[in-house]
C-alpha cells in the first residue's frame, strides 16, 4: 500500500524560502529511498508556512528515510529556522495519476 | 507556477469507496487537462473521508478541468454520496520530486 503524507511546518518570519531551499536541495535522492512524489508548496494565505505532500512506496520507506544521514543533516540545518509548529497526517494512497499503483 | 491543491470530502457512511472509484475512474484523462499529479487517499483516522492532493500546470488548468464534461459527470455522480463537508486549499508549488518544475 502506497503511503501518503501531508504536513505543514511554520518558519521564523522571513525564513520560509531558506527552509524551502533546504527541502529541495537533494530531492532526487529521495527516489532511491522509495519516494514517488515529494511536493513542496507555499501560499500567500499561510505566511511563513511550508506545505509538503509526499507519496512513499510504504510507511516503512518513509520512516527509514528519516534516518538517512542526508535527511538528518537537512533537518538539523532547518530546525533553527522552524518555530516548532507542525501538522502532519499519514494516509493510505488508493490510487491516482503520477504514482505507480493504488 | 505549478498549482497545488489539497482537499478533503466527507461521504455518507459506507460510501467512501464508491466515491473513490468515481474519482479514479478516468484519472489518466486528467493528464491531457494539465494535471501532473492527482493522488487519492484515505485514512482509518478519518472515516468516511477522502483526501485528494493535486498538482496542475497552473491554477487556470485546474479551474478549466472542473468545466470538462467528464468532470461534471463525475461530480454529479458522486454528489448524492457526499455530505457537503469539504475542505480545500490552493497552493503555489515551488518544487519537488514527481512534478515537472518548480
N, CA and C atoms of all chains as a GROMACS GRO file, in nm:
protein
  612
    1UNK      N    1   0.085  -0.121   0.000
    1UNK     CA    2   0.000   0.000   0.000
    1UNK      C    3   0.088   0.124   0.000
    2UNK      N    4   0.071   0.208  -0.100
    2UNK     CA    5   0.145   0.335  -0.101
    2UNK      C    6   0.106   0.418   0.021
    3UNK      N    7   0.204   0.487   0.074
    3UNK     CA    8   0.183   0.569   0.193
    3UNK      C    9   0.187   0.717   0.155
    4UNK      N   10   0.086   0.790   0.195
    4UNK     CA   11   0.083   0.934   0.170
    4UNK      C   12   0.108   1.011   0.298
    5UNK      N   13   0.159   1.128   0.283
    5UNK     CA   14   0.189   1.211   0.400
    5UNK      C   15   0.165   1.356   0.360
    6UNK      N   16   0.087   1.426   0.439
    6UNK     CA   17   0.073   1.570   0.419
    6UNK      C   18   0.110   1.638   0.549
    7UNK      N   19   0.178   1.748   0.536
    7UNK     CA   20   0.219   1.817   0.656
    7UNK      C   21   0.250   1.963   0.628
    8UNK      N   22   0.254   2.040   0.736
    8UNK     CA   23   0.298   2.179   0.728
    8UNK      C   24   0.403   2.204   0.835
    9UNK      N   25   0.488   2.300   0.807
    9UNK     CA   26   0.583   2.346   0.909
    9UNK      C   27   0.588   2.496   0.903
   10UNK      N   28   0.595   2.557   1.019
   10UNK     CA   29   0.598   2.703   1.026
   10UNK      C   30   0.742   2.747   1.050
   11UNK      N   31   0.780   2.853   0.979
   11UNK     CA   32   0.917   2.903   0.993
   11UNK      C   33   0.918   3.038   1.065
   12UNK      N   34   1.034   3.072   1.117
   12UNK     CA   35   1.052   3.208   1.170
   12UNK      C   36   1.024   3.307   1.055
   13UNK      N   37   0.980   3.429   1.092
   13UNK     CA   38   0.948   3.527   0.988
   13UNK      C   39   1.062   3.546   0.889
   14UNK      N   40   1.028   3.539   0.761
   14UNK     CA   41   1.127   3.565   0.657
   14UNK      C   42   1.220   3.449   0.625
   15UNK      N   43   1.207   3.337   0.694
   15UNK     CA   44   1.297   3.226   0.669
   15UNK      C   45   1.234   3.116   0.585
   16UNK      N   46   1.112   3.136   0.541
   16UNK     CA   47   1.041   3.033   0.465
   16UNK      C   48   1.122   2.986   0.344
   17UNK      N   49   1.171   3.078   0.265
   17UNK     CA   50   1.238   3.038   0.141
   17UNK      C   51   1.373   2.972   0.169
   18UNK      N   52   1.436   3.008   0.280
   18UNK     CA   53   1.560   2.940   0.318
   18UNK      C   54   1.532   2.792   0.349
   19UNK      N   55   1.422   2.768   0.420
   19UNK     CA   56   1.389   2.628   0.453
   19UNK      C   57   1.344   2.554   0.327
   20UNK      N   58   1.270   2.619   0.240
   20UNK     CA   59   1.231   2.555   0.113
   20UNK      C   60   1.356   2.510   0.037
   21UNK      N   61   1.457   2.593   0.034
   21UNK     CA   62   1.579   2.558  -0.039
   21UNK      C   63   1.645   2.434   0.020
   22UNK      N   64   1.642   2.422   0.152
   22UNK     CA   65   1.698   2.302   0.216
   22UNK      C   66   1.616   2.179   0.178
   23UNK      N   67   1.484   2.193   0.181
   23UNK     CA   68   1.397   2.079   0.150
   23UNK      C   69   1.416   2.030   0.006
   24UNK      N   70   1.448   2.123  -0.083
   24UNK     CA   71   1.458   2.087  -0.226
   24UNK      C   72   1.601   2.058  -0.270
   25UNK      N   73   1.697   2.074  -0.180
   25UNK     CA   74   1.837   2.068  -0.221
   25UNK      C   75   1.876   1.933  -0.280
   26UNK      N   76   1.820   1.826  -0.226
   26UNK     CA   77   1.867   1.693  -0.266
   26UNK      C   78   1.748   1.602  -0.296
   27UNK      N   79   1.646   1.660  -0.358
   27UNK     CA   80   1.518   1.591  -0.368
   27UNK      C   81   1.525   1.466  -0.456
   28UNK      N   82   1.615   1.466  -0.555
   28UNK     CA   83   1.622   1.349  -0.643
   28UNK      C   84   1.668   1.224  -0.569
   29UNK      N   85   1.744   1.243  -0.461
   29UNK     CA   86   1.791   1.127  -0.386
   29UNK      C   87   1.678   1.056  -0.314
   30UNK      N   88   1.566   1.124  -0.296
   30UNK     CA   89   1.453   1.061  -0.227
   30UNK      C   90   1.398   0.944  -0.308
   31UNK      N   91   1.413   0.952  -0.439
   31UNK     CA   92   1.361   0.846  -0.525
   31UNK      C   93   1.423   0.711  -0.487
   32UNK      N   94   1.553   0.713  -0.462
   32UNK     CA   95   1.622   0.588  -0.424
   32UNK      C   96   1.576   0.536  -0.288
   33UNK      N   97   1.520   0.626  -0.208
   33UNK     CA   98   1.473   0.587  -0.075
   33UNK      C   99   1.329   0.536  -0.077
   34UNK      N  100   1.269   0.531  -0.198
   34UNK     CA  101   1.133   0.479  -0.208
   34UNK      C  102   1.026   0.587  -0.214
   35UNK      N  103   1.068   0.709  -0.247
   35UNK     CA  104   0.972   0.819  -0.257
   35UNK      C  105   0.923   0.832  -0.401
   36UNK      N  106   0.792   0.835  -0.419
   36UNK     CA  107   0.735   0.850  -0.553
   36UNK      C  108   0.698   0.994  -0.585
   37UNK      N  109   0.670   1.070  -0.483
   37UNK     CA  110   0.628   1.209  -0.505
   37UNK      C  111   0.659   1.288  -0.380
   38UNK      N  112   0.714   1.406  -0.400
   38UNK     CA  113   0.753   1.492  -0.286
   38UNK      C  114   0.736   1.634  -0.334
   39UNK      N  115   0.631   1.698  -0.290
   39UNK     CA  116   0.593   1.827  -0.347
   39UNK      C  117   0.592   1.932  -0.237
   40UNK      N  118   0.667   2.038  -0.260
   40UNK     CA  119   0.680   2.145  -0.163
   40UNK      C  120   0.605   2.268  -0.215
   41UNK      N  121   0.518   2.323  -0.131
   41UNK     CA  122   0.434   2.435  -0.172
   41UNK      C  123   0.430   2.542  -0.064
   42UNK      N  124   0.391   2.660  -0.107
   42UNK     CA  125   0.368   2.772  -0.016
   42UNK      C  126   0.236   2.838  -0.056
   43UNK      N  127   0.193   2.932   0.024
   43UNK     CA  128   0.070   3.005  -0.008
   43UNK      C  129   0.072   3.141   0.059
   44UNK      N  130   0.028   3.243  -0.013
   44UNK     CA  131   0.016   3.376   0.048
   44UNK      C  132  -0.084   3.373   0.164
   45UNK      N  133  -0.175   3.278   0.160
   45UNK     CA  134  -0.278   3.270   0.266
   45UNK      C  135  -0.220   3.220   0.398
   46UNK      N  136  -0.106   3.153   0.390
   46UNK     CA  137  -0.044   3.098   0.512
   46UNK      C  138   0.102   3.142   0.517
   47UNK      N  139   0.128   3.265   0.564
   47UNK     CA  140   0.265   3.317   0.562
   47UNK      C  141   0.358   3.236   0.652
   48UNK      N  142   0.484   3.232   0.614
   48UNK     CA  143   0.586   3.161   0.694
   48UNK      C  144   0.548   3.015   0.718
   49UNK      N  145   0.484   2.956   0.620
   49UNK     CA  146   0.441   2.817   0.632
   49UNK      C  147   0.479   2.743   0.505
   50UNK      N  148   0.528   2.621   0.522
   50UNK     CA  149   0.562   2.535   0.409
   50UNK      C  150   0.473   2.412   0.414
   51UNK      N  151   0.416   2.379   0.299
   51UNK     CA  152   0.328   2.263   0.286
   51UNK      C  153   0.402   2.153   0.209
   52UNK      N  154   0.398   2.032   0.262
   52UNK     CA  155   0.465   1.920   0.195
   52UNK      C  156   0.362   1.810   0.171
   53UNK      N  157   0.361   1.757   0.049
   53UNK     CA  158   0.277   1.641   0.013
   53UNK      C  159   0.371   1.533  -0.038
   54UNK      N  160   0.359   1.415   0.017
   54UNK     CA  161   0.454   1.308  -0.017
   54UNK      C  162   0.379   1.178  -0.046
   55UNK      N  163   0.438   1.097  -0.135
   55UNK     CA  164   0.392   0.959  -0.156
   55UNK      C  165   0.514   0.868  -0.152
   56UNK      N  166   0.506   0.764  -0.068
   56UNK     CA  167   0.616   0.669  -0.050
   56UNK      C  168   0.568   0.529  -0.082
   57UNK      N  169   0.663   0.442  -0.117
   57UNK     CA  170   0.626   0.305  -0.151
   57UNK      C  171   0.562   0.232  -0.033
   58UNK      N  172   0.595   0.275   0.088
   58UNK     CA  173   0.532   0.220   0.208
   58UNK      C  174   0.559   0.315   0.324
   59UNK      N  175   0.485   0.296   0.432
   59UNK     CA  176   0.510   0.377   0.551
   59UNK      C  177   0.651   0.350   0.604
   60UNK      N  178   0.698   0.226   0.588
   60UNK     CA  179   0.831   0.191   0.635
   60UNK      C  180   0.939   0.265   0.556
   61UNK      N  181   0.918   0.281   0.425
   61UNK     CA  182   1.013   0.358   0.346
   61UNK      C  183   1.022   0.502   0.398
   62UNK      N  184   0.906   0.560   0.427
   62UNK     CA  185   0.907   0.698   0.479
   62UNK      C  186   0.983   0.704   0.611
   63UNK      N  187   0.951   0.612   0.701
   63UNK     CA  188   1.017   0.612   0.833
   63UNK      C  189   1.168   0.594   0.817
   64UNK      N  190   1.209   0.504   0.729
   64UNK     CA  191   1.351   0.479   0.709
   64UNK      C  192   1.422   0.602   0.653
   65UNK      N  193   1.353   0.676   0.568
   65UNK     CA  194   1.416   0.793   0.505
   65UNK      C  195   1.455   0.897   0.610
   66UNK      N  196   1.379   0.901   0.719
   66UNK     CA  197   1.409   0.999   0.823
   66UNK      C  198   1.539   0.968   0.896
   67UNK      N  199   1.586   0.845   0.880
   67UNK     CA  200   1.711   0.804   0.945
   67UNK      C  201   1.832   0.819   0.855
   68UNK      N  202   1.812   0.858   0.729
   68UNK     CA  203   1.926   0.873   0.638
   68UNK      C  204   2.013   0.991   0.682
   69UNK      N  205   2.144   0.978   0.669
   69UNK     CA  206   2.232   1.089   0.708
   69UNK      C  207   2.196   1.220   0.639
   70UNK      N  208   2.163   1.215   0.510
   70UNK     CA  209   2.130   1.338   0.438
   70UNK      C  210   2.004   1.402   0.495
   71UNK      N  211   1.907   1.317   0.531
   71UNK     CA  212   1.783   1.370   0.588
   71UNK      C  213   1.809   1.432   0.724
   72UNK      N  214   1.885   1.360   0.805
   72UNK     CA  215   1.916   1.413   0.939
   72UNK      C  216   1.992   1.546   0.929
   73UNK      N  217   2.083   1.555   0.833
   73UNK     CA  218   2.159   1.680   0.817
   73UNK      C  219   2.067   1.794   0.774
   74UNK      N  220   1.972   1.764   0.684
   74UNK     CA  221   1.880   1.867   0.638
   74UNK      C  222   1.791   1.914   0.753
   75UNK      N  223   1.744   1.818   0.834
   75UNK     CA  224   1.659   1.855   0.948
   75UNK      C  225   1.738   1.943   1.045
   76UNK      N  226   1.862   1.904   1.072
   76UNK     CA  227   1.945   1.983   1.165
   76UNK      C  228   1.968   2.124   1.112
   77UNK      N  229   1.983   2.133   0.979
   77UNK     CA  230   2.008   2.264   0.918
   77UNK      C  231   1.882   2.352   0.924
   78UNK      N  232   1.767   2.290   0.906
   78UNK     CA  233   1.642   2.367   0.901
   78UNK      C  234   1.590   2.402   1.040
   79UNK      N  235   1.615   2.316   1.136
   79UNK     CA  236   1.550   2.325   1.267
   79UNK      C  237   1.558   2.464   1.331
   80UNK      N  238   1.675   2.531   1.327
   80UNK     CA  239   1.681   2.662   1.392
   80UNK      C  240   1.589   2.766   1.330
   81UNK      N  241   1.544   2.739   1.206
   81UNK     CA  242   1.456   2.835   1.137
   81UNK      C  243   1.308   2.799   1.153
   82UNK      N  244   1.279   2.690   1.223
   82UNK     CA  245   1.141   2.644   1.241
   82UNK      C  246   1.090   2.684   1.379
   83UNK      N  247   0.960   2.711   1.386
   83UNK     CA  248   0.903   2.753   1.514
   83UNK      C  249   0.863   2.635   1.603
   84UNK      N  250   0.855   2.516   1.544
   84UNK     CA  251   0.806   2.401   1.619
   84UNK      C  252   0.658   2.375   1.597
   85UNK      N  253   0.593   2.460   1.520
   85UNK     CA  254   0.452   2.437   1.485
   85UNK      C  255   0.447   2.350   1.360
   86UNK      N  256   0.408   2.226   1.379
   86UNK     CA  257   0.397   2.131   1.269
   86UNK      C  258   0.255   2.074   1.266
   87UNK      N  259   0.210   2.037   1.148
   87UNK     CA  260   0.094   1.950   1.136
   87UNK      C  261   0.136   1.834   1.046
   88UNK      N  262   0.075   1.718   1.063
   88UNK     CA  263   0.106   1.608   0.974
   88UNK      C  264  -0.005   1.505   0.979
   89UNK      N  265  -0.022   1.436   0.869
   89UNK     CA  266  -0.117   1.326   0.866
   89UNK      C  267  -0.067   1.219   0.769
   90UNK      N  268  -0.067   1.097   0.814
   90UNK     CA  269  -0.036   0.984   0.728
   90UNK      C  270  -0.163   0.935   0.660
   91UNK      N  271  -0.148   0.889   0.535
   91UNK     CA  272  -0.264   0.849   0.455
   91UNK      C  273  -0.235   0.719   0.381
   92UNK      N  274  -0.341   0.645   0.352
   92UNK     CA  275  -0.330   0.527   0.266
   92UNK      C  276  -0.368   0.569   0.124
   93UNK      N  277  -0.271   0.569   0.035
   93UNK     CA  278  -0.297   0.610  -0.104
   93UNK      C  279  -0.371   0.498  -0.176
   94UNK      N  280  -0.485   0.530  -0.235
   94UNK     CA  281  -0.563   0.426  -0.302
   94UNK      C  282  -0.553   0.435  -0.455
   95UNK      N  283  -0.487   0.537  -0.506
   95UNK     CA  284  -0.467   0.544  -0.650
   95UNK      C  285  -0.449   0.686  -0.696
   96UNK      N  286  -0.432   0.700  -0.827
   96UNK     CA  287  -0.417   0.834  -0.880
   96UNK      C  288  -0.328   0.840  -1.001
   97UNK      N  289  -0.302   0.962  -1.040
   97UNK     CA  290  -0.215   0.992  -1.153
   97UNK      C  291  -0.082   1.040  -1.098
   98UNK      N  292   0.027   0.986  -1.153
   98UNK     CA  293   0.158   1.033  -1.110
   98UNK      C  294   0.220   0.948  -1.001
   99UNK      N  295   0.155   0.840  -0.964
   99UNK     CA  296   0.214   0.743  -0.871
   99UNK      C  297   0.202   0.605  -0.935
  100UNK      N  298   0.279   0.510  -0.883
  100UNK     CA  299   0.294   0.384  -0.956
  100UNK      C  300   0.173   0.292  -0.948
  101UNK      N  301   0.101   0.296  -0.837
  101UNK     CA  302  -0.007   0.199  -0.821
  101UNK      C  303  -0.095   0.239  -0.705
  102UNK      N  304  -0.211   0.178  -0.699
  102UNK     CA  305  -0.304   0.212  -0.592
  102UNK      C  306  -0.295   0.109  -0.481
  103UNK      N  307   0.380   2.901  -1.285
  103UNK     CA  308   0.384   2.847  -1.148
  103UNK      C  309   0.289   2.729  -1.137
  104UNK      N  310   0.343   2.615  -1.100
  104UNK     CA  311   0.258   2.499  -1.076
  104UNK      C  312   0.161   2.529  -0.963
  105UNK      N  313   0.042   2.477  -0.976
  105UNK     CA  314  -0.064   2.500  -0.878
  105UNK      C  315  -0.090   2.370  -0.802
  106UNK      N  316  -0.090   2.380  -0.671
  106UNK     CA  317  -0.121   2.265  -0.588
  106UNK      C  318  -0.257   2.280  -0.524
  107UNK      N  319  -0.316   2.169  -0.493
  107UNK     CA  320  -0.449   2.171  -0.432
  107UNK      C  321  -0.457   2.052  -0.337
  108UNK      N  322  -0.495   2.081  -0.213
  108UNK     CA  323  -0.524   1.972  -0.121
  108UNK      C  324  -0.665   1.990  -0.069
  109UNK      N  325  -0.734   1.881  -0.056
  109UNK     CA  326  -0.872   1.891  -0.010
  109UNK      C  327  -0.920   1.761   0.050
  110UNK      N  328  -1.029   1.772   0.122
  110UNK     CA  329  -1.098   1.653   0.172
  110UNK      C  330  -1.246   1.664   0.139
  111UNK      N  331  -1.308   1.549   0.126
  111UNK     CA  332  -1.454   1.545   0.112
  111UNK      C  333  -1.507   1.433   0.200
  112UNK      N  334  -1.618   1.458   0.263
  112UNK     CA  335  -1.677   1.360   0.354
  112UNK      C  336  -1.793   1.291   0.282
  113UNK      N  337  -1.800   1.160   0.298
  113UNK     CA  338  -1.905   1.085   0.231
  113UNK      C  339  -2.007   1.034   0.332
  114UNK      N  340  -2.123   0.998   0.283
  114UNK     CA  341  -2.220   0.930   0.366
  114UNK      C  342  -2.157   0.800   0.416
  115UNK      N  343  -2.201   0.753   0.534
  115UNK     CA  344  -2.140   0.631   0.590
  115UNK      C  345  -2.139   0.516   0.490
  116UNK      N  346  -2.022   0.455   0.475
  116UNK     CA  347  -2.011   0.338   0.389
  116UNK      C  348  -1.998   0.368   0.241
  117UNK      N  349  -2.002   0.493   0.200
  117UNK     CA  350  -1.996   0.525   0.058
  117UNK      C  351  -1.858   0.573   0.015
  118UNK      N  352  -1.765   0.572   0.106
  118UNK     CA  353  -1.632   0.625   0.074
  118UNK      C  354  -1.572   0.556  -0.049
  119UNK      N  355  -1.574   0.424  -0.051
  119UNK     CA  356  -1.506   0.354  -0.159
  119UNK      C  357  -1.580   0.369  -0.292
  120UNK      N  358  -1.711   0.390  -0.286
  120UNK     CA  359  -1.785   0.418  -0.409
  120UNK      C  360  -1.740   0.550  -0.471
  121UNK      N  361  -1.721   0.649  -0.384
  121UNK     CA  362  -1.676   0.779  -0.436
  121UNK      C  363  -1.531   0.771  -0.483
  122UNK      N  364  -1.448   0.697  -0.412
  122UNK     CA  365  -1.309   0.678  -0.457
  122UNK      C  366  -1.307   0.620  -0.599
  123UNK      N  367  -1.393   0.522  -0.623
  123UNK     CA  368  -1.397   0.459  -0.756
  123UNK      C  369  -1.434   0.560  -0.864
  124UNK      N  370  -1.525   0.649  -0.833
  124UNK     CA  371  -1.562   0.754  -0.929
  124UNK      C  372  -1.444   0.846  -0.955
  125UNK      N  373  -1.375   0.885  -0.848
  125UNK     CA  374  -1.261   0.977  -0.862
  125UNK      C  375  -1.148   0.918  -0.946
  126UNK      N  376  -1.134   0.786  -0.938
  126UNK     CA  377  -1.022   0.720  -1.006
  126UNK      C  378  -1.060   0.662  -1.142
  127UNK      N  379  -1.188   0.671  -1.179
  127UNK     CA  380  -1.236   0.600  -1.298
  127UNK      C  381  -1.166   0.646  -1.425
  128UNK      N  382  -1.136   0.774  -1.434
  128UNK     CA  383  -1.086   0.828  -1.561
  128UNK      C  384  -0.964   0.915  -1.537
  129UNK      N  385  -0.880   0.872  -1.444
  129UNK     CA  386  -0.776   0.961  -1.394
  129UNK      C  387  -0.670   0.992  -1.501
  130UNK      N  388  -0.648   0.901  -1.593
  130UNK     CA  389  -0.545   0.926  -1.695
  130UNK      C  390  -0.582   1.044  -1.786
  131UNK      N  391  -0.711   1.069  -1.800
  131UNK     CA  392  -0.753   1.179  -1.886
  131UNK      C  393  -0.717   1.314  -1.826
  132UNK      N  394  -0.690   1.317  -1.695
  132UNK     CA  395  -0.653   1.444  -1.632
  132UNK      C  396  -0.521   1.497  -1.684
  133UNK      N  397  -0.435   1.405  -1.728
  133UNK     CA  398  -0.304   1.447  -1.780
  133UNK      C  399  -0.321   1.543  -1.898
  134UNK      N  400  -0.414   1.510  -1.985
  134UNK     CA  401  -0.437   1.596  -2.102
  134UNK      C  402  -0.492   1.733  -2.063
  135UNK      N  403  -0.551   1.738  -1.943
  135UNK     CA  404  -0.608   1.865  -1.897
  135UNK      C  405  -0.506   1.949  -1.821
  136UNK      N  406  -0.380   1.900  -1.814
  136UNK     CA  407  -0.276   1.978  -1.748
  136UNK      C  408  -0.250   1.937  -1.605
  137UNK      N  409  -0.292   1.818  -1.570
  137UNK     CA  410  -0.270   1.768  -1.434
  137UNK      C  411  -0.140   1.688  -1.428
  138UNK      N  412  -0.053   1.720  -1.334
  138UNK     CA  413   0.074   1.648  -1.319
  138UNK      C  414   0.066   1.541  -1.212
  139UNK      N  415  -0.019   1.559  -1.116
  139UNK     CA  416  -0.029   1.463  -1.007
  139UNK      C  417  -0.168   1.474  -0.947
  140UNK      N  418  -0.227   1.358  -0.921
  140UNK     CA  419  -0.363   1.354  -0.865
  140UNK      C  420  -0.369   1.229  -0.780
  141UNK      N  421  -0.364   1.248  -0.650
  141UNK     CA  422  -0.346   1.136  -0.558
  141UNK      C  423  -0.464   1.129  -0.462
  142UNK      N  424  -0.527   1.013  -0.460
  142UNK     CA  425  -0.645   0.993  -0.377
  142UNK      C  426  -0.607   0.901  -0.261
  143UNK      N  427  -0.639   0.945  -0.139
  143UNK     CA  428  -0.601   0.871  -0.019
  143UNK      C  429  -0.717   0.864   0.080
  144UNK      N  430  -0.704   0.768   0.170
  144UNK     CA  431  -0.799   0.754   0.281
  144UNK      C  432  -0.717   0.730   0.407
  145UNK      N  433  -0.785   0.728   0.519
  145UNK     CA  434  -0.717   0.701   0.646
  145UNK      C  435  -0.817   0.645   0.745
  146UNK      N  436  -0.774   0.545   0.820
  146UNK     CA  437  -0.859   0.495   0.927
  146UNK      C  438  -0.887   0.602   1.032
  147UNK      N  439  -0.798   0.700   1.040
  147UNK     CA  440  -0.817   0.807   1.140
  147UNK      C  441  -0.930   0.902   1.103
  148UNK      N  442  -0.965   0.903   0.976
  148UNK     CA  443  -1.070   0.996   0.930
  148UNK      C  444  -1.173   0.916   0.850
  149UNK      N  445  -1.265   0.847   0.918
  149UNK     CA  446  -1.361   0.761   0.847
  149UNK      C  447  -1.452   0.841   0.754
  150UNK      N  448  -1.494   0.774   0.648
  150UNK     CA  449  -1.586   0.837   0.552
  150UNK      C  450  -1.531   0.968   0.496
  151UNK      N  451  -1.400   0.971   0.481
  151UNK     CA  452  -1.335   1.092   0.431
  151UNK      C  453  -1.236   1.054   0.323
  152UNK      N  454  -1.234   1.133   0.216
  152UNK     CA  455  -1.139   1.112   0.107
  152UNK      C  456  -1.048   1.234   0.099
  153UNK      N  457  -0.919   1.207   0.088
  153UNK     CA  458  -0.817   1.312   0.078
  153UNK      C  459  -0.765   1.316  -0.065
  154UNK      N  460  -0.758   1.434  -0.122
  154UNK     CA  461  -0.706   1.449  -0.258
  154UNK      C  462  -0.590   1.549  -0.256
  155UNK      N  463  -0.480   1.511  -0.321
  155UNK     CA  464  -0.365   1.601  -0.339
  155UNK      C  465  -0.342   1.612  -0.489
  156UNK      N  466  -0.335   1.733  -0.539
  156UNK     CA  467  -0.325   1.754  -0.684
  156UNK      C  468  -0.215   1.854  -0.717
  157UNK      N  469  -0.154   1.836  -0.834
  157UNK     CA  470  -0.065   1.937  -0.890
  157UNK      C  471  -0.105   1.960  -1.035
  158UNK      N  472  -0.124   2.086  -1.070
  158UNK     CA  473  -0.166   2.125  -1.204
  158UNK      C  474  -0.065   2.222  -1.265
  159UNK      N  475  -0.063   2.229  -1.398
  159UNK     CA  476   0.032   2.318  -1.464
  159UNK      C  477   0.007   2.465  -1.429
  160UNK      N  478  -0.117   2.496  -1.394
  160UNK     CA  479  -0.150   2.631  -1.347
  160UNK      C  480  -0.285   2.625  -1.277
  161UNK      N  481  -0.316   2.731  -1.203
  161UNK     CA  482  -0.447   2.739  -1.139
  161UNK      C  483  -0.557   2.740  -1.246
  162UNK      N  484  -0.527   2.801  -1.360
  162UNK     CA  485  -0.626   2.807  -1.468
  162UNK      C  486  -0.655   2.667  -1.523
  163UNK      N  487  -0.553   2.584  -1.534
  163UNK     CA  488  -0.576   2.446  -1.580
  163UNK      C  489  -0.670   2.374  -1.483
  164UNK      N  490  -0.647   2.394  -1.354
  164UNK     CA  491  -0.734   2.328  -1.256
  164UNK      C  492  -0.878   2.377  -1.271
  165UNK      N  493  -0.893   2.510  -1.281
  165UNK     CA  494  -1.028   2.565  -1.292
  165UNK      C  495  -1.097   2.515  -1.419
  166UNK      N  496  -1.022   2.511  -1.529
  166UNK     CA  497  -1.081   2.465  -1.656
  166UNK      C  498  -1.123   2.319  -1.648
  167UNK      N  499  -1.047   2.240  -1.574
  167UNK     CA  500  -1.078   2.096  -1.565
  167UNK      C  501  -1.215   2.073  -1.502
  168UNK      N  502  -1.254   2.164  -1.413
  168UNK     CA  503  -1.383   2.148  -1.345
  168UNK      C  504  -1.501   2.169  -1.440
  169UNK      N  505  -1.471   2.228  -1.555
  169UNK     CA  506  -1.576   2.252  -1.654
  169UNK      C  507  -1.584   2.143  -1.761
  170UNK      N  508  -1.494   2.046  -1.756
  170UNK     CA  509  -1.496   1.939  -1.856
  170UNK      C  510  -1.620   1.851  -1.835
  171UNK      N  511  -1.681   1.807  -1.944
  171UNK     CA  512  -1.800   1.721  -1.931
  171UNK      C  513  -1.774   1.599  -1.843
  172UNK      N  514  -1.658   1.534  -1.858
  172UNK     CA  515  -1.629   1.416  -1.777
  172UNK      C  516  -1.622   1.450  -1.629
  173UNK      N  517  -1.563   1.567  -1.600
  173UNK     CA  518  -1.553   1.609  -1.460
  173UNK      C  519  -1.690   1.639  -1.404
  174UNK      N  520  -1.770   1.711  -1.482
  174UNK     CA  521  -1.905   1.745  -1.436
  174UNK      C  522  -1.989   1.620  -1.413
  175UNK      N  523  -1.972   1.523  -1.502
  175UNK     CA  524  -2.047   1.398  -1.486
  175UNK      C  525  -2.004   1.324  -1.360
  176UNK      N  526  -1.873   1.324  -1.333
  176UNK     CA  527  -1.823   1.256  -1.213
  176UNK      C  528  -1.874   1.324  -1.087
  177UNK      N  529  -1.872   1.457  -1.089
  177UNK     CA  530  -1.922   1.532  -0.973
  177UNK      C  531  -2.071   1.502  -0.951
  178UNK      N  532  -2.146   1.501  -1.058
  178UNK     CA  533  -2.290   1.474  -1.046
  178UNK      C  534  -2.315   1.334  -0.991
  179UNK      N  535  -2.228   1.240  -1.032
  179UNK     CA  536  -2.244   1.101  -0.988
  179UNK      C  537  -2.208   1.087  -0.840
  180UNK      N  538  -2.106   1.162  -0.797
  180UNK     CA  539  -2.059   1.149  -0.658
  180UNK      C  540  -2.144   1.229  -0.560
  181UNK      N  541  -2.198   1.338  -0.606
  181UNK     CA  542  -2.262   1.434  -0.515
  181UNK      C  543  -2.365   1.373  -0.420
  182UNK      N  544  -2.453   1.283  -0.466
  182UNK     CA  545  -2.551   1.226  -0.372
  182UNK      C  546  -2.488   1.146  -0.258
  183UNK      N  547  -2.362   1.107  -0.275
  183UNK     CA  548  -2.295   1.030  -0.170
  183UNK      C  549  -2.210   1.116  -0.079
  184UNK      N  550  -2.206   1.247  -0.104
  184UNK     CA  551  -2.124   1.339  -0.025
  184UNK      C  552  -2.211   1.415   0.075
  185UNK      N  553  -2.153   1.446   0.190
  185UNK     CA  554  -2.230   1.516   0.294
  185UNK      C  555  -2.231   1.667   0.274
  186UNK      N  556  -2.141   1.718   0.192
  186UNK     CA  557  -2.127   1.863   0.179
  186UNK      C  558  -2.016   1.920   0.265
  187UNK      N  559  -1.952   1.836   0.345
  187UNK     CA  560  -1.837   1.880   0.424
  187UNK      C  561  -1.711   1.868   0.340
  188UNK      N  562  -1.659   1.980   0.299
  188UNK     CA  563  -1.537   1.984   0.218
  188UNK      C  564  -1.433   2.072   0.288
  189UNK      N  565  -1.307   2.041   0.266
  189UNK     CA  566  -1.202   2.138   0.295
  189UNK      C  567  -1.119   2.149   0.168
  190UNK      N  568  -1.055   2.264   0.147
  190UNK     CA  569  -0.966   2.275   0.032
  190UNK      C  570  -0.870   2.390   0.052
  191UNK      N  571  -0.755   2.378  -0.007
  191UNK     CA  572  -0.658   2.487  -0.007
  191UNK      C  573  -0.578   2.483  -0.135
  192UNK      N  574  -0.567   2.599  -0.198
  192UNK     CA  575  -0.481   2.614  -0.315
  192UNK      C  576  -0.341   2.652  -0.271
  193UNK      N  577  -0.242   2.604  -0.344
  193UNK     CA  578  -0.102   2.624  -0.304
  193UNK      C  579  -0.017   2.660  -0.425
  194UNK      N  580   0.091   2.730  -0.401
  194UNK     CA  581   0.190   2.757  -0.505
  194UNK      C  582   0.302   2.655  -0.490
  195UNK      N  583   0.314   2.565  -0.587
  195UNK     CA  584   0.416   2.460  -0.580
  195UNK      C  585   0.552   2.521  -0.615
  196UNK      N  586   0.649   2.504  -0.528
  196UNK     CA  587   0.780   2.562  -0.551
  196UNK      C  588   0.884   2.459  -0.596
  197UNK      N  589   0.847   2.332  -0.595
  197UNK     CA  590   0.939   2.230  -0.646
  197UNK      C  591   0.914   2.096  -0.584
  198UNK      N  592   0.995   2.000  -0.625
  198UNK     CA  593   0.980   1.870  -0.568
  198UNK      C  594   1.016   1.759  -0.663
  199UNK      N  595   0.986   1.640  -0.619
  199UNK     CA  596   1.010   1.518  -0.696
  199UNK      C  597   0.876   1.470  -0.750
  200UNK      N  598   0.873   1.437  -0.880
  200UNK     CA  599   0.750   1.384  -0.937
  200UNK      C  600   0.664   1.489  -1.004
  201UNK      N  601   0.714   1.609  -1.014
  201UNK     CA  602   0.646   1.714  -1.091
  201UNK      C  603   0.748   1.777  -1.183
  202UNK      N  604   0.698   1.847  -1.285
  202UNK     CA  605   0.788   1.887  -1.393
  202UNK      C  606   0.884   1.998  -1.357
  203UNK      N  607   0.843   2.090  -1.273
  203UNK     CA  608   0.925   2.208  -1.247
  203UNK      C  609   0.871   2.282  -1.128
  204UNK      N  610   0.953   2.369  -1.074
  204UNK     CA  611   0.912   2.446  -0.958
  204UNK      C  612   0.864   2.584  -0.999
   0.00000   0.00000   0.00000
